[in-house]
Amino acid sequence: MKKIYAFDFDGTLTSADSLPLFLRFACGTPRFLLGMLLFSPLIALAMLRLYDNGRAKERLLGWFFRGMREDEFNDICLRFANEYGCILRPAAVETIEKVQSEGGEVLIVSASPEKWVQPFFPAVRVLGTQLEIKDGLLTGRFQGKNCHGQEKVSRLLAVYPHRDTYHLTAYGDSGGDRELLRLADEAHYKPFRPDTIPLSPKIHRNEWPVALSVTLWVAVLNLLMLLKYYGVLFPEGEGCDTRNFHLSGFDAITYRVLTDWGPYYDVVRHPLLHWLLYPVYLLNQGLWGLTGLNCAMPLTCLLLVACACYSSVLFYRIARYVVRVGHDDAMLLTWLFFSFAYVMTTFVAPDHFALSLVLLFILLCGSEGKKDGWLFLLTAGVTLTNGAKAVLAMLFTRGRRFWRPRYLLLSVVLPTLLVLGAAWVQHRLFVLPQEQAREQYEKTHRTEIIRQARANHKKYKNAPWVIHKGRPIGYGTPKEGNELSQSLLRWTDVTTPRWDTTVENLLGESIQFHETHMLEDVLVYYRPVLLEYENWWHYLVEGLLVILFLSGCWLGWRSRLLWLLLCWLAIDMTMHIGLGFAINEVYIMSAHWIFIIPLMMGFLFTPRQPSWMLKSARILVSLLTLYLIIYNGWQLIDWMLQPIVPPPFNV
């Protein structure tokens, strides 16, 4: 069977839109700027789909070239191709050359005029927009229709009418190629772009709407958090009394680290985290000396707002440039992510999850190879178990390069040794002496301890932290030689029901707050570990999100990003559902994995999908996002405005 390969030109074969480049090259900068200024209202209307795109382009080209001689225009097109050959994507040129060497027939089907596309590929047939010529002069009108959308299909079928006699492979990058991609037996959307994007800290113009809206929302939540807790945790601006802080299962360790710096985070699970916070601690000490107020909580709020801002930008970039959805769809998916219950909570909780999330997004965006080792060191240093995700990200993005001895040594082996070594050294220096001192105290005060234990058993036998704690895989005090394994095994659980945990906690409260026991910590309140919703629609929302997630996985099964994220998800589910790590409060771990749901749903929004699917997905996801923002936002704000309720047990 004959093989036909149809390529779009602008954005697919090139790294930039050729139209503005050609206009400026042909007419000079002053006239180009004047023309763009005059036609800017028309261009804006065309971008908003309030004016026909082809008609707008026809009027624009007519203003620049009406009355020009054909031979003069052809000469300009030839010189443009010679001088701007750099805009061609190398991978695209290599693909065309390979197809031609294998005997395939290549077409370029473009909305740009044939006359300036053809010189880039003299040996390839071009089906593009045709300019009308009379008496050797350009009239400023098109001969036929603008070669966009359905017209691309019509032009191709006019050349190759018997569709069942050949195999068609199409390449495109925009909504104007959607019909051509649907016609093809094999379709490639944005095929010659890498699955990584630049990690620029600069927020670009198209990213400002989502960054600003998310930042303002999280700033409001942190302001309410500050008003609720500052006077309680920092009485008269002195010290830090975290005994009165109870936000679901999150810890207020960051407040303690910034107040009185030390290894308060578990040095096995977070070996470098308190070191990363040391500069912020120094800043707090300076502000404390100037103002007389402990600014640990305001500084933490600023840090959380900054993490939310860049998390939104990085999520947008991943959806926009890796999943390859449109601008509006990327914004919608970003807000869907930030509408989840325990994503909102993550960005007001003084724990490590917000910082971990930013680092995971950086891994998904990709980085230069020389920075991989440092990125792995930071990711695993903040949360040790995320080191496995860093290794998988490098394996997926570097390919064969990952196995080169030098890369493997500098980016994986050496950082792993540094992180594990830091955890082991700090455990020996800080934790083990405390454990040994406690053991020595127990030996010398055995009688008193037994008496106190009996009294506590009667008093606390039904305490929340007793009745809600499942049986772990490993018990006991860490001994010399097994510090890391024993410290981690004590957090596991083999008795809590897995299916109910998945429905009610993992996919339930992670996404929607429960109506009762709002943000209560199961270890200090009598809040059931498994808490059913009172209304059926909560389960409907949960089911719809699961269906959309699975549908996105089905449609995006060819994407490397999908398989990387599924590997990440397998790590988290093995840890939480398999081993039961912190399973009684698994929802507070949401920030480490739940972004996978909206990213996978993004494959429903790629232009190659049928229009009915695109419209249905957008409507459904928009409604779900709106509901979750209103419901979860109302619940969280209402909780923040309520007085602090002391738990029945707080020891």
C-alpha positions as CSV (number, residue, x, y, z in Angstrom):
1,M,0.0,0.0,0.0
2,K,1.2,3.5,-0.9
3,K,2.4,5.6,2.1
4,I,1.6,9.3,2.2
5,Y,3.1,11.7,4.8
6,A,1.3,15.0,5.3
7,F,3.1,17.7,7.3
8,D,1.8,21.1,8.5
9,F,4.4,23.8,8.1
10,D,4.1,26.6,10.7
11,G,4.9,25.3,14.2
12,T,5.3,21.7,13.1
13,L,8.2,21.9,10.7
14,T,9.3,25.3,12.0
15,S,10.0,26.6,15.5
16,A,8.2,29.9,14.8
17,D,5.3,31.3,12.8
18,S,6.6,32.2,9.4
19,L,3.9,34.9,8.6
20,P,5.3,37.8,10.8
21,L,8.9,36.8,9.9
22,F,8.1,37.0,6.2
23,L,6.2,40.3,6.4
24,R,9.0,41.9,8.3
25,F,11.7,40.5,5.9
26,A,9.8,41.5,2.8
27,C,8.6,45.0,3.8
28,G,11.0,46.2,6.4
29,T,10.5,46.8,10.1
30,P,8.7,50.3,9.9
31,R,6.1,49.2,7.4
32,F,5.7,45.9,9.2
33,L,5.0,47.6,12.5
34,L,2.6,50.1,10.9
35,G,0.7,47.2,9.2
36,M,0.4,45.2,12.4
37,L,-0.8,48.3,14.2
38,L,-3.5,49.1,11.6
39,F,-4.7,45.5,11.5
40,S,-4.4,44.7,15.3
41,P,-8.2,45.0,15.9
42,L,-8.9,42.6,13.1
43,I,-6.2,40.2,14.3
44,A,-7.6,40.3,17.8
45,L,-11.1,39.5,16.5
46,A,-9.8,36.6,14.5
47,M,-7.9,35.2,17.6
48,L,-11.2,35.5,19.5
49,R,-13.0,33.7,16.6
50,L,-15.2,36.6,16.1
51,Y,-13.9,37.1,12.5
52,D,-12.9,34.6,9.9
53,N,-9.2,33.8,10.2
54,G,-8.8,33.4,6.4
55,R,-10.4,36.6,5.6
56,A,-8.3,38.5,8.1
57,K,-5.1,37.0,6.7
58,E,-6.2,37.8,3.1
59,R,-6.8,41.5,4.0
60,L,-3.4,41.7,5.9
61,L,-1.4,40.2,3.0
62,G,-3.4,42.3,0.5
63,W,-2.3,45.5,2.3
64,F,1.3,44.5,2.2
65,F,1.6,43.0,-1.3
66,R,-1.2,44.2,-3.5
67,G,0.2,45.3,-6.9
68,M,3.6,43.6,-6.4
69,R,5.1,41.8,-9.5
70,E,5.0,38.1,-9.3
71,D,8.8,37.7,-10.1
72,E,9.7,40.2,-7.4
73,F,7.6,38.3,-4.9
74,N,9.1,35.0,-5.9
75,D,12.6,36.4,-5.4
76,I,11.7,37.6,-1.9
77,C,10.4,34.2,-1.1
78,L,13.6,32.5,-2.3
79,R,15.8,34.9,-0.3
80,F,13.6,34.4,2.8
81,A,14.0,30.6,2.7
82,N,17.8,31.0,2.3
83,E,18.1,33.4,5.2
84,Y,15.6,31.8,7.6
85,G,16.4,28.1,7.1
86,C,17.3,28.2,10.9
87,I,13.6,28.1,11.8
88,L,13.2,24.6,10.5
89,R,13.2,21.9,13.3
90,P,16.2,19.6,12.7
91,A,14.1,16.5,13.8
92,A,11.5,17.5,11.2
93,V,13.9,17.8,8.4
94,E,15.5,14.5,9.3
95,T,12.1,12.8,9.3
96,I,11.2,14.1,5.8
97,E,14.6,13.0,4.5
98,K,14.1,9.5,6.0
99,V,10.6,9.2,4.6
100,Q,11.8,10.2,1.1
101,S,14.7,7.7,1.3
102,E,12.3,4.9,2.2
103,G,10.1,5.7,-0.8
104,G,7.2,7.5,0.9
105,E,5.5,10.4,-0.7
106,V,5.7,13.7,1.3
107,L,3.2,16.6,1.2
108,I,3.3,19.9,3.1
109,V,-0.2,21.0,3.7
110,S,-0.1,24.6,5.1
111,A,-2.3,27.6,5.6
112,S,0.7,29.8,4.6
113,P,1.0,30.7,0.9
114,E,2.7,28.1,-1.2
115,K,5.1,30.6,-2.7
116,W,7.1,31.1,0.5
117,V,6.8,27.6,1.8
118,Q,8.0,25.8,-1.4
119,P,11.6,27.3,-1.4
120,F,12.2,25.7,2.0
121,F,11.6,22.2,0.5
122,P,12.1,22.4,-3.3
123,A,11.8,18.6,-3.7
124,V,8.5,18.3,-1.7
125,R,5.0,19.0,-3.1
126,V,3.3,21.9,-1.2
127,L,-0.4,22.3,-0.8
128,G,-0.9,25.7,0.6
129,T,-2.9,28.9,0.4
130,Q,-2.7,30.2,-3.2
131,L,-2.3,33.9,-4.0
132,E,-4.3,35.3,-6.9
133,I,-2.2,36.7,-9.8
134,K,-3.5,38.7,-12.7
135,D,-1.3,40.2,-15.5
136,G,1.8,39.2,-13.5
137,L,0.7,41.2,-10.4
138,L,-0.5,40.1,-7.0
139,T,-4.2,41.2,-6.6
140,G,-4.1,40.9,-2.8
141,R,-6.7,38.2,-2.8
142,F,-6.6,34.4,-2.4
143,Q,-7.2,32.0,-5.3
144,G,-9.6,29.6,-3.6
145,K,-10.0,29.2,0.1
146,N,-7.5,29.6,3.0
147,C,-5.9,26.2,3.4
148,H,-6.9,25.8,7.0
149,G,-9.0,23.2,8.9
150,Q,-11.3,21.3,6.6
151,E,-9.8,22.9,3.6
152,K,-6.5,20.9,4.3
153,V,-8.5,17.7,4.0
154,S,-10.2,18.8,0.8
155,R,-6.9,19.8,-0.8
156,L,-5.3,16.5,0.1
157,L,-8.2,14.4,-1.2
158,A,-8.2,16.4,-4.4
159,V,-4.6,15.1,-5.0
160,Y,-5.2,11.6,-3.5
161,P,-8.9,10.9,-3.9
162,H,-9.1,7.2,-3.2
163,R,-8.6,7.2,0.5
164,D,-8.7,3.4,0.9
165,T,-5.7,2.9,-1.4
166,Y,-3.0,4.5,0.7
167,H,-1.8,4.8,4.3
168,L,-1.8,8.4,5.5
169,T,0.4,9.7,8.3
170,A,-0.2,13.3,9.4
171,Y,1.8,15.7,11.5
172,G,0.3,18.9,13.0
173,D,0.5,21.3,16.0
174,S,-2.7,23.3,16.2
175,G,-6.5,23.3,16.0
176,G,-6.2,24.1,12.3
177,D,-4.8,20.6,11.8
178,R,-7.5,18.8,13.7
179,E,-9.4,17.6,10.7
180,L,-6.3,16.4,8.9
181,L,-5.1,14.5,12.0
182,R,-8.5,12.8,12.2
183,L,-8.4,11.8,8.6
184,A,-5.0,10.1,9.1
185,D,-4.3,6.5,9.8
186,E,-1.5,7.6,12.0
187,A,-1.5,11.1,13.6
188,H,1.3,12.9,15.4
189,Y,0.5,16.1,17.4
190,K,3.5,18.4,18.0
191,P,5.9,15.5,17.2
192,F,9.2,17.2,16.9
193,R,9.2,19.1,20.2
194,P,11.0,17.6,23.2
195,D,8.9,16.4,26.2
196,T,10.7,18.9,28.4
197,I,10.4,22.6,28.8
198,P,12.8,25.3,29.9
199,L,13.0,25.9,33.7
200,S,12.9,29.6,33.6
201,P,12.0,31.4,36.9
202,K,10.5,34.2,34.8
203,I,6.7,34.1,34.6
204,H,5.8,34.7,31.0
205,R,2.9,36.8,29.8
206,N,0.5,33.9,29.0
207,E,1.2,32.5,32.5
208,W,0.3,35.6,34.5
209,P,-3.5,35.0,34.6
210,V,-3.2,31.6,36.3
211,A,-0.2,32.6,38.4
212,L,-1.9,35.8,39.7
213,S,-5.2,34.2,40.4
214,V,-3.8,31.2,42.3
215,T,-1.4,33.4,44.2
216,L,-4.2,35.8,45.3
217,W,-6.4,32.8,46.4
218,V,-3.6,31.2,48.4
219,A,-2.6,34.5,49.9
220,V,-6.2,35.0,51.2
221,L,-6.2,31.6,52.8
222,N,-2.8,32.2,54.4
223,L,-4.0,35.5,55.8
224,L,-6.9,33.8,57.4
225,M,-4.6,31.1,58.8
226,L,-2.4,33.8,60.2
227,L,-5.3,35.6,61.9
228,K,-6.5,32.3,63.3
229,Y,-3.3,30.9,64.8
230,Y,-0.7,33.6,65.3
231,G,-1.8,34.8,68.7
232,V,-2.2,31.2,69.9
233,L,1.1,29.8,68.6
234,F,3.2,32.9,69.3
235,P,1.8,34.5,72.4
236,E,3.1,38.1,72.5
237,G,5.4,37.3,69.6
238,E,7.6,35.1,71.8
239,G,8.6,31.4,71.3
240,C,6.5,28.9,69.5
241,D,4.0,26.7,71.2
242,T,2.8,24.1,68.6
243,R,0.8,22.0,71.1
244,N,-2.2,24.1,70.2
245,F,-1.8,23.5,66.4
246,H,-4.0,20.8,65.0
247,L,-4.6,20.9,61.2
248,S,-5.7,17.5,60.1
249,G,-2.5,15.5,60.2
250,F,-0.1,18.2,59.2
251,D,2.7,19.2,61.6
252,A,3.8,22.7,62.5
253,I,7.5,21.7,62.5
254,T,8.4,24.6,60.1
255,Y,7.3,27.1,62.8
256,R,9.7,25.4,65.3
257,V,12.6,25.3,62.8
258,L,12.3,29.0,62.0
259,T,11.9,29.9,65.7
260,D,14.6,27.7,67.2
261,W,16.6,26.0,64.4
262,G,17.3,22.3,64.8
263,P,16.6,18.9,63.3
264,Y,12.9,18.8,64.3
265,Y,12.0,17.1,61.0
266,D,12.6,13.4,61.0
267,V,16.2,13.3,59.8
268,V,15.6,9.9,58.0
269,R,12.6,11.0,56.0
270,H,13.7,14.6,55.5
271,P,17.5,14.6,55.8
272,L,18.2,18.1,54.3
273,L,15.0,20.0,54.9
274,H,15.9,21.8,58.0
275,W,19.2,22.9,56.4
276,L,17.3,24.4,53.4
277,L,15.2,26.4,55.9
278,Y,18.3,27.7,57.7
279,P,18.5,31.0,55.7
280,V,14.8,31.7,56.5
281,Y,15.6,31.0,60.1
282,L,18.3,33.7,60.0
283,L,15.9,36.1,58.4
284,N,13.4,35.5,61.2
285,Q,16.1,36.1,63.8
286,G,16.9,39.5,62.1
287,L,13.2,40.5,62.0
288,W,12.6,39.3,65.5
289,G,15.4,41.5,66.7
290,L,14.1,44.6,64.8
291,T,10.4,44.2,65.5
292,G,10.3,42.2,68.8
293,L,7.9,39.8,67.1
294,N,8.5,36.2,66.1
295,C,7.9,36.2,62.4
296,A,8.2,32.5,61.9
297,M,4.5,32.1,60.9
298,P,4.3,35.2,58.5
299,L,7.6,34.0,56.8
300,T,6.1,30.5,56.4
301,C,3.0,32.0,54.9
302,L,5.1,33.9,52.4
303,L,7.0,30.7,51.5
304,L,3.8,28.8,51.0
305,V,2.4,31.5,48.7
306,A,5.6,31.5,46.7
307,C,5.4,27.7,46.4
308,A,1.7,28.0,45.3
309,C,2.6,30.6,42.7
310,Y,5.4,28.6,41.1
311,S,3.5,25.3,41.4
312,S,0.7,26.9,39.3
313,V,3.1,28.1,36.7
314,L,5.0,24.8,36.5
315,F,1.7,22.8,36.3
316,Y,0.5,25.1,33.6
317,R,3.7,24.6,31.6
318,I,3.5,20.8,32.0
319,A,-0.1,20.8,30.8
320,R,0.6,23.3,28.0
321,Y,3.9,22.1,26.6
322,V,4.2,18.5,27.6
323,V,0.6,17.2,27.6
324,R,0.2,19.8,24.8
325,V,-3.2,21.3,25.5
326,G,-4.3,24.8,24.6
327,H,-3.9,27.8,26.8
328,D,-7.5,27.9,28.2
329,D,-7.5,24.2,28.8
330,A,-4.1,24.4,30.7
331,M,-5.6,27.1,32.9
332,L,-8.7,25.0,33.5
333,L,-6.6,21.9,34.5
334,T,-4.4,24.1,36.8
335,W,-7.4,25.4,38.7
336,L,-8.9,21.9,38.9
337,F,-5.7,20.8,40.6
338,F,-5.9,23.7,43.0
339,S,-9.6,23.1,43.7
340,F,-8.8,19.7,45.4
341,A,-9.4,19.7,49.2
342,Y,-5.9,18.7,50.4
343,V,-4.1,20.7,47.7
344,M,-5.8,23.8,49.2
345,T,-4.8,22.6,52.7
346,T,-1.2,21.8,51.6
347,F,-0.6,25.5,50.8
348,V,-1.7,26.7,54.3
349,A,0.0,23.9,56.3
350,P,3.5,24.6,57.7
351,D,4.7,21.2,56.6
352,H,7.1,20.0,53.8
353,F,4.6,19.1,51.2
354,A,4.4,22.4,49.3
355,L,8.1,22.5,48.8
356,S,8.2,18.9,47.8
357,L,5.5,19.6,45.2
358,V,7.5,22.3,43.5
359,L,10.5,20.0,43.2
360,L,8.4,17.3,41.7
361,F,7.0,19.7,39.1
362,I,10.5,20.8,38.2
363,L,11.4,17.1,37.6
364,L,8.4,16.8,35.3
365,C,9.4,19.9,33.4
366,G,12.9,18.5,32.8
367,S,16.3,20.2,33.3
368,E,19.7,20.4,31.8
369,G,21.7,17.3,32.3
370,K,24.3,19.1,34.4
371,K,21.7,20.0,37.0
372,D,20.1,16.5,37.4
373,G,22.4,15.6,40.3
374,W,21.6,18.7,42.2
375,L,17.9,18.4,41.5
376,F,17.9,14.8,42.7
377,L,19.8,15.8,45.9
378,L,17.2,18.5,46.7
379,T,14.2,16.3,45.9
380,A,15.4,13.3,48.0
381,G,16.8,15.6,50.7
382,V,13.4,17.2,51.3
383,T,11.5,13.9,51.1
384,L,13.6,10.8,50.9
385,T,11.0,8.6,49.2
386,N,10.7,11.1,46.3
387,G,14.3,10.2,45.4
388,A,12.9,7.2,43.5
389,K,10.7,9.6,41.5
390,A,13.7,11.7,40.6
391,V,15.6,8.6,39.3
392,L,12.6,7.6,37.2
393,A,12.3,11.1,35.8
394,M,16.0,11.1,34.8
395,L,15.5,7.6,33.2
396,F,12.5,8.7,31.1
397,T,14.0,12.0,30.0
398,R,17.7,11.0,29.4
399,G,17.1,7.7,27.8
400,R,20.3,5.9,27.0
401,R,22.4,8.7,28.4
402,F,21.1,7.7,31.9
403,W,23.2,4.5,31.7
404,R,26.5,6.3,30.8
405,P,28.9,5.7,33.7
406,R,29.7,9.4,34.2
407,Y,26.1,10.5,34.2
408,L,25.0,7.6,36.5
409,L,27.8,8.4,38.9
410,L,27.3,12.2,39.2
411,S,23.5,12.3,38.9
412,V,22.4,9.2,40.8
413,V,25.0,7.3,42.7
414,L,26.8,10.2,44.4
415,P,23.6,12.2,45.3
416,T,22.1,9.0,46.7
417,L,25.2,8.4,48.9
418,L,25.1,12.0,50.1
419,V,21.4,11.9,51.0
420,L,21.6,8.5,52.8
421,G,24.9,9.5,54.4
422,A,23.4,12.8,55.7
423,A,20.4,10.8,57.1
424,W,22.6,8.3,58.8
425,V,25.0,10.8,60.3
426,Q,22.2,13.1,61.6
427,H,20.4,10.1,63.1
428,R,23.6,9.0,64.9
429,L,24.3,12.6,66.1
430,F,20.8,13.8,67.1
431,V,18.3,10.9,67.4
432,L,20.2,7.9,68.6
433,P,21.6,9.7,71.7
434,Q,18.1,10.7,72.7
435,E,16.9,7.1,72.2
436,Q,19.9,5.8,74.3
437,A,19.2,8.3,77.0
438,R,15.6,7.2,77.1
439,E,16.6,3.6,77.4
440,Q,19.0,4.4,80.2
441,Y,16.3,6.3,82.0
442,E,14.0,3.4,81.7
443,K,16.5,1.0,83.2
444,T,17.2,3.3,86.2
445,H,13.5,4.2,86.9
446,R,11.9,0.9,85.9
447,T,9.5,0.8,88.9
448,E,8.3,4.3,88.5
449,I,7.8,3.8,84.7
450,I,5.8,0.7,85.2
451,R,3.5,2.5,87.7
452,Q,3.1,5.4,85.3
453,A,2.4,3.1,82.4
454,R,-0.4,1.3,84.2
455,A,-1.9,4.7,85.2
456,N,-1.7,5.9,81.6
457,H,-3.2,2.7,80.3
458,K,-6.3,3.2,82.3
459,K,-6.4,6.9,81.4
460,Y,-5.5,6.7,77.7
461,K,-6.6,3.2,76.6
462,N,-9.3,4.7,74.4
463,A,-7.3,7.8,73.3
464,P,-7.5,8.6,69.6
465,W,-3.8,7.9,68.9
466,V,-4.3,4.4,70.4
467,I,-7.6,3.3,68.7
468,H,-6.6,4.8,65.3
469,K,-3.2,3.3,65.1
470,G,-3.0,0.2,63.0
471,R,-0.4,-2.5,63.6
472,P,2.9,-1.7,61.9
473,I,5.3,-4.0,60.1
474,G,8.1,-3.3,62.5
475,Y,8.3,-2.3,66.1
476,G,11.0,-1.2,68.5
477,T,13.6,1.4,69.1
478,P,16.1,1.9,66.3
479,K,19.3,0.1,67.1
480,E,22.8,0.6,65.8
481,G,23.0,-0.7,62.2
482,N,19.2,-0.7,61.4
483,E,18.3,2.9,62.1
484,L,16.9,3.8,58.7
485,S,14.7,0.7,58.3
486,Q,13.3,0.7,61.8
487,S,12.5,4.4,61.7
488,L,10.5,3.9,58.5
489,L,8.8,0.6,59.4
490,R,7.2,2.1,62.5
491,W,5.0,4.3,60.2
492,T,3.5,1.3,58.3
493,D,0.1,-0.3,58.8
494,V,-1.1,-3.8,58.0
495,T,-4.6,-3.8,59.6
496,T,-6.5,-0.8,58.2
497,P,-9.0,-1.9,55.4
498,R,-7.6,-0.9,52.0
499,W,-10.7,-0.6,49.8
500,D,-12.5,1.6,52.2
501,T,-9.4,3.7,52.7
502,T,-9.2,4.2,48.9
503,V,-12.8,5.2,48.5
504,E,-13.2,7.4,51.6
505,N,-9.7,8.8,52.1
506,L,-7.4,8.4,49.1
507,L,-9.9,9.4,46.4
508,G,-12.5,10.9,48.8
509,E,-11.2,13.4,51.3
510,S,-8.1,14.1,49.2
511,I,-10.5,15.8,46.8
512,Q,-13.6,16.8,48.8
513,F,-13.7,17.8,52.5
514,H,-16.1,15.8,54.6
515,E,-19.1,17.7,56.0
516,T,-18.3,16.7,59.6
517,H,-15.0,16.5,61.5
518,M,-13.5,19.1,59.3
519,L,-9.7,19.0,59.3
520,E,-9.6,17.1,62.6
521,D,-6.5,15.1,63.4
522,V,-7.3,11.4,63.9
523,L,-4.5,11.1,66.4
524,V,-5.9,13.7,68.9
525,Y,-9.7,13.9,68.0
526,Y,-12.3,11.2,68.1
527,R,-12.6,11.4,64.3
528,P,-13.1,8.1,62.6
529,V,-10.3,7.0,60.2
530,L,-12.9,5.9,57.7
531,L,-15.6,8.6,57.4
532,E,-18.4,8.2,54.9
533,Y,-20.0,11.2,53.1
534,E,-23.5,12.0,54.1
535,N,-24.6,13.0,50.5
536,W,-24.5,10.8,47.4
537,W,-23.2,13.5,45.1
538,H,-19.8,13.4,46.7
539,Y,-19.4,9.9,45.4
540,L,-20.7,11.0,42.0
541,V,-18.0,13.6,41.8
542,E,-15.4,11.1,42.8
543,G,-16.6,8.6,40.2
544,L,-16.6,11.2,37.4
545,L,-13.0,12.2,38.2
546,V,-11.9,8.6,38.2
547,I,-13.7,8.0,34.8
548,L,-12.1,11.1,33.3
549,F,-8.7,10.1,34.7
550,L,-8.9,6.6,33.2
551,S,-10.2,8.0,29.9
552,G,-7.2,10.3,29.7
553,C,-4.8,7.4,30.4
554,W,-6.5,5.5,27.6
555,L,-6.1,8.3,25.1
556,G,-2.6,9.3,26.1
557,W,-1.1,5.8,26.4
558,R,1.7,6.6,23.9
559,S,3.0,9.5,25.9
560,R,6.2,9.1,27.9
561,L,4.8,11.5,30.5
562,L,1.9,9.2,31.1
563,W,4.1,6.2,31.8
564,L,6.4,8.3,34.0
565,L,3.4,9.5,36.1
566,L,2.0,6.0,36.3
567,C,5.3,4.8,37.7
568,W,5.3,7.6,40.2
569,L,1.7,6.7,41.2
570,A,2.8,3.1,41.6
571,I,5.5,4.2,44.1
572,D,3.0,6.2,46.2
573,M,0.3,3.5,46.1
574,T,2.8,0.9,47.1
575,M,3.9,3.0,50.0
576,H,0.5,4.2,51.2
577,I,-2.0,1.5,50.2
578,G,0.5,-1.4,50.0
579,L,2.7,-0.8,53.1
580,G,0.1,1.4,54.8
581,F,2.6,4.2,55.4
582,A,0.6,6.9,57.4
583,I,-2.6,5.2,56.0
584,N,-4.8,6.6,58.8
585,E,-4.1,10.1,57.3
586,V,-3.2,9.2,53.7
587,Y,-5.0,12.3,52.3
588,I,-2.5,14.7,53.8
589,M,0.0,13.1,51.3
590,S,-2.1,14.2,48.3
591,A,0.3,16.8,47.1
592,H,2.9,14.1,46.3
593,W,0.6,12.3,43.7
594,I,-2.8,13.9,43.1
595,F,-1.6,16.2,40.3
596,I,-1.5,13.0,38.2
597,I,-5.3,13.1,37.9
598,P,-5.7,16.5,36.1
599,L,-2.6,15.9,34.0
600,M,-3.9,12.6,32.7
601,M,-7.3,14.3,32.1
602,G,-5.4,16.7,29.8
603,F,-5.1,14.1,27.1
604,L,-8.9,14.6,26.6
605,F,-8.2,18.1,25.5
606,T,-5.6,17.5,22.8
607,P,-6.7,18.9,19.3
608,R,-6.6,15.4,17.7
609,Q,-9.7,14.4,19.7
610,P,-13.2,14.7,18.1
611,S,-14.9,18.0,18.7
612,W,-17.8,16.4,20.6
613,M,-15.2,14.9,23.0
614,L,-13.4,18.2,23.5
615,K,-16.7,20.1,24.2
616,S,-18.0,17.5,26.5
617,A,-14.8,17.2,28.5
618,R,-14.5,21.0,28.8
619,I,-18.0,21.4,30.0
620,L,-17.8,18.5,32.5
621,V,-14.3,19.5,33.9
622,S,-15.4,23.2,34.1
623,L,-18.5,22.2,36.2
624,L,-16.4,19.9,38.5
625,T,-13.8,22.6,39.0
626,L,-16.4,25.2,39.8
627,Y,-18.1,22.9,42.3
628,L,-14.9,21.9,44.0
629,I,-13.7,25.5,44.3
630,I,-17.0,26.6,45.8
631,Y,-17.5,23.6,48.1
632,N,-13.9,23.1,49.3
633,G,-13.2,26.9,49.5
634,W,-16.4,27.5,51.6
635,Q,-15.6,24.6,53.9
636,L,-12.0,25.8,54.4
637,I,-12.8,29.4,54.9
638,D,-15.6,28.6,57.3
639,W,-13.2,26.4,59.3
640,M,-10.7,29.2,59.5
641,L,-13.3,31.7,60.8
642,Q,-14.3,29.3,63.6
643,P,-12.7,29.5,67.0
644,I,-10.0,26.9,67.8
645,V,-11.5,23.8,69.4
646,P,-9.1,22.1,71.9
647,P,-8.9,18.3,71.3
648,P,-10.0,15.9,74.1
649,F,-6.4,14.6,74.3
650,N,-3.4,16.8,73.8
651,V,-0.3,15.4,75.4
